[in-house]
Amino acid sequence: MEIVKILSVDYEKMGDKIAALRRDNMELRRYVCFYKQQYDGGDGEGEICTCDKCDSCADPLESLVSQEELGRVLGESKYVVASWETGRTSPDVQHLIAICAICKLDMGEFVRSCSVALKPE
């Protein structure tokens, strides 16, 4: 029988990973671009951007997903996203599911990558 490691989520580490996703994850950029097209005066007929047709998110330096944009997609404020990124609070399960789905990440792997093993007493 294998001993199961007890893990604890490191919220600062999770915050760093969420900030990195905002900066580097192309799937998140595409989704935010699509979301803007759908809800910011778009015709509602758009598809998720492929970045070879879309000027608004093709340039990595100009297409950083802001805290405000991520918050809007998730139904939260930029202050909530900032709080997650500093490790003061953590996203709840529904937000983690949404973030992982949008970014095409396995939620279990994402949470494990933000965890530390607790030492047995």
FENSULKA-V18627 format. One record per pair of residues at least 12 apart in sequence whose ideal C-beta (glycine too) atoms are under 10 Angstrom apart, sorted by the first residue. I is the first residue (numbers start at 1). J is the second residue. D is the distance in whole Angstrom. If there is no record, write none. Layout:
# FENSULKA-V18627
<<I J D> <I J D>>
This chain:
# FENSULKA-V18627
<<3 120 8> <5 112 10> <5 115 9> <5 116 10> <5 117 5> <5 118 8> <5 119 10> <5 120 9> <6 115 10> <6 117 7> <6 118 5> <6 119 9> <6 120 8> <7 111 8> <7 112 7> <7 114 9> <7 115 4> <7 116 7> <7 117 6> <7 118 7> <8 114 10> <8 115 6> <8 116 6> <8 117 8> <8 118 5> <9 87 10> <9 90 7> <9 111 7> <9 112 9> <9 114 6> <9 115 5> <9 116 8> <10 87 8> <10 90 10> <10 113 10> <10 114 6> <10 115 6> <10 116 5> <11 83 10> <11 84 8> <11 85 10> <11 86 9> <11 87 4> <11 88 8> <11 89 8> <11 90 5> <11 91 10> <11 114 8> <12 85 9> <12 86 8> <12 87 4> <12 88 9> <12 90 10> <12 114 9> <13 87 8> <13 113 8> <13 114 5> <13 115 8> <13 116 8> <14 84 7> <14 85 9> <14 87 7> <14 90 6> <14 91 8> <14 96 9> <14 110 8> <14 111 8> <14 113 9> <14 114 4> <14 115 9> <15 81 9> <15 82 9> <15 83 8> <15 84 5> <15 85 4> <15 86 6> <15 87 5> <15 88 8> <15 89 9> <15 90 8> <15 91 9> <15 114 9> <16 85 7> <16 86 10> <16 87 8> <16 114 8> <17 84 10> <17 85 9> <17 99 10> <17 105 9> <17 110 7> <17 111 10> <17 113 7> <17 114 6> <18 67 9> <18 70 8> <18 81 7> <18 84 6> <18 85 6> <18 90 9> <18 91 7> <18 95 10> <18 96 10> <18 99 7> <18 103 10> <18 110 10> <18 114 9> <19 67 9> <19 70 10> <19 81 9> <19 82 10> <19 84 9> <19 85 5> <19 86 9> <20 85 10> <21 65 8> <21 70 8> <21 99 7> <21 100 10> <21 102 9> <21 103 6> <21 105 8> <21 110 9> <22 64 7> <22 65 4> <22 66 7> <22 67 7> <22 69 8> <22 70 6> <22 81 8> <22 85 8> <22 99 10> <22 103 10> <23 60 9> <23 63 10> <23 64 6> <23 65 8> <24 60 8> <24 64 9> <24 65 10> <24 103 10> <25 65 8> <25 99 9> <25 102 8> <25 103 5> <25 104 8> <25 105 8> <26 49 10> <26 50 10> <26 51 7> <26 57 8> <26 60 8> <26 63 9> <26 103 9> <26 104 10> <27 48 9> <27 101 10> <27 102 6> <27 103 5> <27 104 5> <27 105 9> <28 57 10> <28 63 10> <28 65 5> <28 69 9> <28 70 7> <28 73 9> <28 99 8> <28 102 6> <28 103 5> <28 104 9> <28 105 10> <29 49 8> <29 51 7> <29 54 10> <29 56 9> <29 57 5> <29 58 9> <29 60 8> <29 63 5> <29 64 8> <29 65 6> <29 69 10> <29 103 10> <30 47 10> <30 48 5> <30 49 5> <30 50 7> <30 51 6> <30 54 8> <30 57 7> <30 63 9> <30 102 9> <31 48 6> <31 49 8> <31 57 10> <31 65 9> <31 69 10> <31 70 10> <31 73 7> <31 98 10> <31 101 9> <31 102 5> <31 103 8> <31 104 10> <32 49 9> <32 56 9> <32 57 7> <32 63 8> <32 64 10> <32 65 5> <32 66 9> <32 69 5> <32 70 7> <32 72 8> <32 73 6> <32 102 9> <33 46 9> <33 48 8> <33 49 4> <33 50 10> <33 51 8> <33 54 6> <33 55 10> <33 56 6> <33 57 4> <33 58 9> <33 63 8> <33 65 9> <33 69 10> <34 46 6> <34 47 7> <34 48 4> <34 49 6> <34 54 9> <34 57 9> <34 73 10> <34 102 10> <35 48 9> <35 49 10> <35 69 8> <35 72 8> <35 73 5> <35 102 9> <36 49 9> <36 56 8> <36 57 9> <36 69 8> <36 72 9> <36 73 9> <37 49 8> <37 54 9> <37 56 9> <39 72 8> <39 73 9> <40 72 9> <48 102 10> <49 63 10> <51 63 8> <65 81 10> <66 78 7> <66 81 9> <67 79 8> <67 80 9> <67 81 4> <67 82 5> <67 83 10> <67 84 9> <67 85 7> <68 81 8> <68 82 10> <69 81 9> <70 84 9> <70 85 10> <70 95 10> <70 99 8> <70 102 9> <71 84 10> <71 95 10> <73 98 8> <73 99 9> <73 102 7> <74 91 8> <74 94 9> <74 95 6> <74 98 6> <74 99 7> <74 102 9> <75 94 9> <75 95 9> <75 98 9> <76 91 9> <76 95 7> <80 95 9> <81 95 9> <84 96 10> <84 99 10> <90 114 9> <93 107 9> <93 111 10> <96 110 7> <96 111 7> <96 114 10>>
